[in-house]
């Protein structure tokens, strides 16, 4: 998996809900982040 939920939570804690800063921290594109967020929301309701 490119993004773990723990890594995402840490990045969001550091930078807030800013996709550009989160993607820079995680080393992924905004498209990958948006796809991950969509899949995460679908599977973790």
N, CA, C and O atoms as a Tripos MOL2 file, in Angstrom:
@<TRIPOS>MOLECULE
protein
  180   179    45     0     0
PROTEIN
NO_CHARGES

@<TRIPOS>ATOM
      1 N           0.8500   -1.1770    0.0000 N.3       1 UNK1
      2 CA          0.0000    0.0000    0.0000 C.3       1 UNK1
      3 C           0.8950    1.2400    0.0000 C.2       1 UNK1
      4 O           1.8700    1.3110    0.7480 O.2       1 UNK1
      5 N           0.5660    2.1850   -0.8190 N.am      2 UNK2
      6 CA          1.3700    3.4010   -0.9160 C.3       2 UNK2
      7 C           1.2370    4.3040    0.3000 C.2       2 UNK2
      8 O           2.1980    4.9560    0.7080 O.2       2 UNK2
      9 N           0.0390    4.3370    0.8770 N.am      3 UNK3
     10 CA         -0.2110    5.2150    2.0220 C.3       3 UNK3
     11 C          -0.8290    4.3770    3.1350 C.2       3 UNK3
     12 O          -1.8350    3.7000    2.9230 O.2       3 UNK3
     13 N          -0.2360    4.4220    4.3040 N.am      4 UNK4
     14 CA         -0.8630    3.7510    5.4440 C.3       4 UNK4
     15 C          -1.7270    4.7720    6.1800 C.2       4 UNK4
     16 O          -1.4830    5.9770    6.1080 O.2       4 UNK4
     17 N          -2.7200    4.2810    6.8760 N.am      5 UNK5
     18 CA         -3.5950    5.1980    7.6070 C.3       5 UNK5
     19 C          -2.8140    5.9340    8.6960 C.2       5 UNK5
     20 O          -3.1230    7.0850    9.0030 O.2       5 UNK5
     21 N          -1.8160    5.2900    9.2780 N.am      6 UNK6
     22 CA         -0.9980    5.9340   10.3120 C.3       6 UNK6
     23 C          -0.1910    7.0780    9.7060 C.2       6 UNK6
     24 O          -0.1420    8.1710   10.2710 O.2       6 UNK6
     25 N           0.4470    6.8310    8.5520 N.am      7 UNK7
     26 CA          1.2160    7.8890    7.8880 C.3       7 UNK7
     27 C           0.3220    9.0620    7.5080 C.2       7 UNK7
     28 O           0.7040   10.2220    7.6610 O.2       7 UNK7
     29 N          -0.8730    8.7470    7.0120 N.am      8 UNK8
     30 CA         -1.8030    9.8060    6.6250 C.3       8 UNK8
     31 C          -2.1980   10.6360    7.8460 C.2       8 UNK8
     32 O          -2.1850   11.8660    7.7940 O.2       8 UNK8
     33 N          -2.5470    9.9630    8.9420 N.am      9 UNK9
     34 CA         -2.9530   10.6720   10.1540 C.3       9 UNK9
     35 C          -1.8340   11.5750   10.6710 C.2       9 UNK9
     36 O          -2.0890   12.6990   11.1040 O.2       9 UNK9
     37 N          -0.6020   11.0850   10.6250 N.am     10 UNK10
     38 CA          0.5270   11.9080   11.0700 C.3      10 UNK10
     39 C           0.6970   13.1370   10.1810 C.2      10 UNK10
     40 O           0.8890   14.2460   10.6790 O.2      10 UNK10
     41 N           0.6270   12.9370    8.8660 N.am     11 UNK11
     42 CA          0.7770   14.0580    7.9310 C.3      11 UNK11
     43 C          -0.3540   15.0660    8.0960 C.2      11 UNK11
     44 O          -0.1200   16.2740    8.0780 O.2      11 UNK11
     45 N          -1.5760   14.5720    8.2560 N.am     12 UNK12
     46 CA         -2.7080   15.4760    8.4360 C.3      12 UNK12
     47 C          -2.5920   16.2210    9.7660 C.2      12 UNK12
     48 O          -2.9800   17.3850    9.8640 O.2      12 UNK12
     49 N          -2.0630   15.5540   10.7810 N.am     13 UNK13
     50 CA         -1.8450   16.2150   12.0630 C.3      13 UNK13
     51 C          -0.8240   17.3390   11.9650 C.2      13 UNK13
     52 O          -0.9520   18.3650   12.6340 O.2      13 UNK13
     53 N           0.1880   17.1410   11.1310 N.am     14 UNK14
     54 CA          1.2180   18.1650   10.9440 C.3      14 UNK14
     55 C           0.7430   19.3310   10.0940 C.2      14 UNK14
     56 O           1.0380   20.4870   10.3970 O.2      14 UNK14
     57 N           0.0030   19.0280    9.0220 N.am     15 UNK15
     58 CA         -0.3120   20.0350    8.0080 C.3      15 UNK15
     59 C          -1.7830   20.3870    7.8800 C.2      15 UNK15
     60 O          -2.1450   21.2400    7.0690 O.2      15 UNK15
     61 N          -2.6460   19.7390    8.6750 N.am     16 UNK16
     62 CA         -4.0720   19.9930    8.5270 C.3      16 UNK16
     63 C          -4.5870   19.3620    7.2470 C.2      16 UNK16
     64 O          -3.9370   18.4780    6.6890 O.2      16 UNK16
     65 N          -5.7350   19.7970    6.7800 N.am     17 UNK17
     66 CA         -6.3620   19.1600    5.6170 C.3      17 UNK17
     67 C          -5.8390   19.6600    4.2670 C.2      17 UNK17
     68 O          -6.5880   19.6850    3.2900 O.2      17 UNK17
     69 N          -4.5760   20.0530    4.2000 N.am     18 UNK18
     70 CA         -4.0030   20.5830    2.9580 C.3      18 UNK18
     71 C          -3.4490   19.4540    2.0880 C.2      18 UNK18
     72 O          -2.3880   18.9060    2.3890 O.2      18 UNK18
     73 N          -4.1610   19.1020    1.0090 N.am     19 UNK19
     74 CA         -3.6960   17.9960    0.1590 C.3      19 UNK19
     75 C          -2.2850   18.2080   -0.3870 C.2      19 UNK19
     76 O          -1.5070   17.2570   -0.4580 O.2      19 UNK19
     77 N          -1.9460   19.4260   -0.7690 N.am     20 UNK20
     78 CA         -0.6170   19.6660   -1.3430 C.3      20 UNK20
     79 C           0.4930   19.3810   -0.3380 C.2      20 UNK20
     80 O           1.5090   18.7820   -0.6900 O.2      20 UNK20
     81 N           0.3110   19.8010    0.8960 N.am     21 UNK21
     82 CA          1.3340   19.5580    1.9110 C.3      21 UNK21
     83 C           1.3730   18.0910    2.3230 C.2      21 UNK21
     84 O           2.4480   17.5380    2.5530 O.2      21 UNK21
     85 N           0.2140   17.4640    2.4160 N.am     22 UNK22
     86 CA          0.1610   16.0410    2.7700 C.3      22 UNK22
     87 C           0.8420   15.2020    1.6920 C.2      22 UNK22
     88 O           1.6040   14.2890    2.0090 O.2      22 UNK22
     89 N           0.5740   15.5040    0.4190 N.am     23 UNK23
     90 CA          1.1980   14.7260   -0.6580 C.3      23 UNK23
     91 C           2.7100   14.9120   -0.6530 C.2      23 UNK23
     92 O           3.4510   13.9620   -0.9030 O.2      23 UNK23
     93 N           3.1650   16.1080   -0.3770 N.am     24 UNK24
     94 CA          4.6150   16.3460   -0.3110 C.3      24 UNK24
     95 C           5.2320   15.5120    0.8110 C.2      24 UNK24
     96 O           6.2860   14.9000    0.6320 O.2      24 UNK24
     97 N           4.5720   15.4930    1.9610 N.am     25 UNK25
     98 CA          5.0770   14.7220    3.1050 C.3      25 UNK25
     99 C           5.0980   13.2210    2.8050 C.2      25 UNK25
    100 O           6.0410   12.5230    3.1780 O.2      25 UNK25
    101 N           4.0550   12.7300    2.1310 N.am     26 UNK26
    102 CA          3.9420   11.2920    1.8690 C.3      26 UNK26
    103 C           4.6600   10.8560    0.5980 C.2      26 UNK26
    104 O           4.8670    9.6610    0.3860 O.2      26 UNK26
    105 N           5.0400   11.8050   -0.2470 N.am     27 UNK27
    106 CA          5.7400   11.4660   -1.4820 C.3      27 UNK27
    107 C           4.8500   10.8330   -2.5310 C.2      27 UNK27
    108 O           5.2790    9.9530   -3.2770 O.2      27 UNK27
    109 N           3.5980   11.2910   -2.5840 N.am     28 UNK28
    110 CA          2.6470   10.7910   -3.5870 C.3      28 UNK28
    111 C           2.0290   11.9760   -4.3230 C.2      28 UNK28
    112 O           2.1980   13.1270   -3.9200 O.2      28 UNK28
    113 N           1.3170   11.6830   -5.3980 N.am     29 UNK29
    114 CA          0.6360   12.7390   -6.1460 C.3      29 UNK29
    115 C          -0.7160   13.0410   -5.5100 C.2      29 UNK29
    116 O          -1.2220   12.2610   -4.7030 O.2      29 UNK29
    117 N          -1.2900   14.1730   -5.8800 N.am     30 UNK30
    118 CA         -2.6230   14.5130   -5.3660 C.3      30 UNK30
    119 C          -3.6630   13.5230   -5.8710 C.2      30 UNK30
    120 O          -4.6400   13.2440   -5.1750 O.2      30 UNK30
    121 N          -3.4670   12.9880   -7.0730 N.am     31 UNK31
    122 CA         -4.4010   11.9830   -7.6010 C.3      31 UNK31
    123 C          -4.3710   10.7160   -6.7430 C.2      31 UNK31
    124 O          -5.4200   10.1650   -6.4110 O.2      31 UNK31
    125 N          -3.1880   10.2610   -6.3900 N.am     32 UNK32
    126 CA         -3.0750    9.0710   -5.5420 C.3      32 UNK32
    127 C          -3.6970    9.3340   -4.1800 C.2      32 UNK32
    128 O          -4.3990    8.4760   -3.6450 O.2      32 UNK32
    129 N          -3.4500   10.5080   -3.6140 N.am     33 UNK33
    130 CA         -4.0350   10.8430   -2.3160 C.3      33 UNK33
    131 C          -5.5570   10.8560   -2.3900 C.2      33 UNK33
    132 O          -6.2190   10.3010   -1.5130 O.2      33 UNK33
    133 N          -6.1150   11.4750   -3.4110 N.am     34 UNK34
    134 CA         -7.5760   11.5400   -3.5560 C.3      34 UNK34
    135 C          -8.1630   10.1440   -3.7140 C.2      34 UNK34
    136 O          -9.2130    9.8450   -3.1450 O.2      34 UNK34
    137 N          -7.4980    9.2910   -4.4780 N.am     35 UNK35
    138 CA         -7.9670    7.9100   -4.6550 C.3      35 UNK35
    139 C          -7.9110    7.1680   -3.3300 C.2      35 UNK35
    140 O          -8.8530    6.4580   -2.9780 O.2      35 UNK35
    141 N          -6.8240    7.3230   -2.5940 N.am     36 UNK36
    142 CA         -6.6820    6.6690   -1.2990 C.3      36 UNK36
    143 C          -7.7740    7.1440   -0.3330 C.2      36 UNK36
    144 O          -8.3910    6.3330    0.3580 O.2      36 UNK36
    145 N          -8.0100    8.4610   -0.2900 N.am     37 UNK37
    146 CA         -9.0430    9.0020    0.5990 C.3      37 UNK37
    147 C         -10.4140    8.4330    0.2550 C.2      37 UNK37
    148 O         -11.1830    8.0820    1.1500 O.2      37 UNK37
    149 N         -10.7240    8.3390   -1.0350 N.am     38 UNK38
    150 CA        -12.0060    7.7980   -1.4770 C.3      38 UNK38
    151 C         -12.1520    6.3400   -1.0490 C.2      38 UNK38
    152 O         -13.1850    5.9510   -0.5040 O.2      38 UNK38
    153 N         -11.1220    5.5350   -1.2960 N.am     39 UNK39
    154 CA        -11.1690    4.1230   -0.9120 C.3      39 UNK39
    155 C         -11.2460    3.9650    0.6020 C.2      39 UNK39
    156 O         -11.9720    3.1050    1.1000 O.2      39 UNK39
    157 N         -10.5100    4.7820    1.3290 N.am     40 UNK40
    158 CA        -10.5240    4.7050    2.7880 C.3      40 UNK40
    159 C         -11.9170    5.0250    3.3310 C.2      40 UNK40
    160 O         -12.4200    4.3280    4.2110 O.2      40 UNK40
    161 N         -12.5330    6.0790    2.8050 N.am     41 UNK41
    162 CA        -13.8740    6.4550    3.2600 C.3      41 UNK41
    163 C         -14.8930    5.3650    2.9520 C.2      41 UNK41
    164 O         -15.7920    5.1160    3.7560 O.2      41 UNK41
    165 N         -14.7660    4.7160    1.8050 N.am     42 UNK42
    166 CA        -15.7040    3.6440    1.4370 C.3      42 UNK42
    167 C         -15.5780    2.4280    2.3390 C.2      42 UNK42
    168 O         -16.5700    1.7520    2.6130 O.2      42 UNK42
    169 N         -14.3750    2.1450    2.8000 N.am     43 UNK43
    170 CA        -14.1550    0.9230    3.5730 C.3      43 UNK43
    171 C         -14.1100    1.1400    5.0800 C.2      43 UNK43
    172 O         -14.0510    0.1670    5.8330 O.2      43 UNK43
    173 N         -14.1350    2.3760    5.5350 N.am     44 UNK44
    174 CA        -14.0410    2.6640    6.9680 C.3      44 UNK44
    175 C         -15.1730    3.5700    7.4460 C.2      44 UNK44
    176 O         -14.9330    4.5380    8.1670 O.2      44 UNK44
    177 N         -16.3790    3.2640    7.0540 N.am     45 UNK45
    178 CA        -17.5270    4.0840    7.4850 C.3      45 UNK45
    179 C         -17.8400    3.9320    8.9150 C.2      45 UNK45
    180 O         -18.7750    4.5590    9.4120 O.2      45 UNK45
@<TRIPOS>BOND
     1     1     2 1
     2     2     3 1
     3     3     4 2
     4     3     5 am
     5     5     6 1
     6     6     7 1
     7     7     8 2
     8     7     9 am
     9     9    10 1
    10    10    11 1
    11    11    12 2
    12    11    13 am
    13    13    14 1
    14    14    15 1
    15    15    16 2
    16    15    17 am
    17    17    18 1
    18    18    19 1
    19    19    20 2
    20    19    21 am
    21    21    22 1
    22    22    23 1
    23    23    24 2
    24    23    25 am
    25    25    26 1
    26    26    27 1
    27    27    28 2
    28    27    29 am
    29    29    30 1
    30    30    31 1
    31    31    32 2
    32    31    33 am
    33    33    34 1
    34    34    35 1
    35    35    36 2
    36    35    37 am
    37    37    38 1
    38    38    39 1
    39    39    40 2
    40    39    41 am
    41    41    42 1
    42    42    43 1
    43    43    44 2
    44    43    45 am
    45    45    46 1
    46    46    47 1
    47    47    48 2
    48    47    49 am
    49    49    50 1
    50    50    51 1
    51    51    52 2
    52    51    53 am
    53    53    54 1
    54    54    55 1
    55    55    56 2
    56    55    57 am
    57    57    58 1
    58    58    59 1
    59    59    60 2
    60    59    61 am
    61    61    62 1
    62    62    63 1
    63    63    64 2
    64    63    65 am
    65    65    66 1
    66    66    67 1
    67    67    68 2
    68    67    69 am
    69    69    70 1
    70    70    71 1
    71    71    72 2
    72    71    73 am
    73    73    74 1
    74    74    75 1
    75    75    76 2
    76    75    77 am
    77    77    78 1
    78    78    79 1
    79    79    80 2
    80    79    81 am
    81    81    82 1
    82    82    83 1
    83    83    84 2
    84    83    85 am
    85    85    86 1
    86    86    87 1
    87    87    88 2
    88    87    89 am
    89    89    90 1
    90    90    91 1
    91    91    92 2
    92    91    93 am
    93    93    94 1
    94    94    95 1
    95    95    96 2
    96    95    97 am
    97    97    98 1
    98    98    99 1
    99    99   100 2
   100    99   101 am
   101   101   102 1
   102   102   103 1
   103   103   104 2
   104   103   105 am
   105   105   106 1
   106   106   107 1
   107   107   108 2
   108   107   109 am
   109   109   110 1
   110   110   111 1
   111   111   112 2
   112   111   113 am
   113   113   114 1
   114   114   115 1
   115   115   116 2
   116   115   117 am
   117   117   118 1
   118   118   119 1
   119   119   120 2
   120   119   121 am
   121   121   122 1
   122   122   123 1
   123   123   124 2
   124   123   125 am
   125   125   126 1
   126   126   127 1
   127   127   128 2
   128   127   129 am
   129   129   130 1
   130   130   131 1
   131   131   132 2
   132   131   133 am
   133   133   134 1
   134   134   135 1
   135   135   136 2
   136   135   137 am
   137   137   138 1
   138   138   139 1
   139   139   140 2
   140   139   141 am
   141   141   142 1
   142   142   143 1
   143   143   144 2
   144   143   145 am
   145   145   146 1
   146   146   147 1
   147   147   148 2
   148   147   149 am
   149   149   150 1
   150   150   151 1
   151   151   152 2
   152   151   153 am
   153   153   154 1
   154   154   155 1
   155   155   156 2
   156   155   157 am
   157   157   158 1
   158   158   159 1
   159   159   160 2
   160   159   161 am
   161   161   162 1
   162   162   163 1
   163   163   164 2
   164   163   165 am
   165   165   166 1
   166   166   167 1
   167   167   168 2
   168   167   169 am
   169   169   170 1
   170   170   171 1
   171   171   172 2
   172   171   173 am
   173   173   174 1
   174   174   175 1
   175   175   176 2
   176   175   177 am
   177   177   178 1
   178   178   179 1
   179   179   180 2
@<TRIPOS>SUBSTRUCTURE
     1 UNK1         2 RESIDUE 1 A UNK
     2 UNK2         6 RESIDUE 1 A UNK
     3 UNK3        10 RESIDUE 1 A UNK
     4 UNK4        14 RESIDUE 1 A UNK
     5 UNK5        18 RESIDUE 1 A UNK
     6 UNK6        22 RESIDUE 1 A UNK
     7 UNK7        26 RESIDUE 1 A UNK
     8 UNK8        30 RESIDUE 1 A UNK
     9 UNK9        34 RESIDUE 1 A UNK
    10 UNK10       38 RESIDUE 1 A UNK
    11 UNK11       42 RESIDUE 1 A UNK
    12 UNK12       46 RESIDUE 1 A UNK
    13 UNK13       50 RESIDUE 1 A UNK
    14 UNK14       54 RESIDUE 1 A UNK
    15 UNK15       58 RESIDUE 1 A UNK
    16 UNK16       62 RESIDUE 1 A UNK
    17 UNK17       66 RESIDUE 1 A UNK
    18 UNK18       70 RESIDUE 1 A UNK
    19 UNK19       74 RESIDUE 1 A UNK
    20 UNK20       78 RESIDUE 1 A UNK
    21 UNK21       82 RESIDUE 1 A UNK
    22 UNK22       86 RESIDUE 1 A UNK
    23 UNK23       90 RESIDUE 1 A UNK
    24 UNK24       94 RESIDUE 1 A UNK
    25 UNK25       98 RESIDUE 1 A UNK
    26 UNK26      102 RESIDUE 1 A UNK
    27 UNK27      106 RESIDUE 1 A UNK
    28 UNK28      110 RESIDUE 1 A UNK
    29 UNK29      114 RESIDUE 1 A UNK
    30 UNK30      118 RESIDUE 1 A UNK
    31 UNK31      122 RESIDUE 1 A UNK
    32 UNK32      126 RESIDUE 1 A UNK
    33 UNK33      130 RESIDUE 1 A UNK
    34 UNK34      134 RESIDUE 1 A UNK
    35 UNK35      138 RESIDUE 1 A UNK
    36 UNK36      142 RESIDUE 1 A UNK
    37 UNK37      146 RESIDUE 1 A UNK
    38 UNK38      150 RESIDUE 1 A UNK
    39 UNK39      154 RESIDUE 1 A UNK
    40 UNK40      158 RESIDUE 1 A UNK
    41 UNK41      162 RESIDUE 1 A UNK
    42 UNK42      166 RESIDUE 1 A UNK
    43 UNK43      170 RESIDUE 1 A UNK
    44 UNK44      174 RESIDUE 1 A UNK
    45 UNK45      178 RESIDUE 1 A UNK
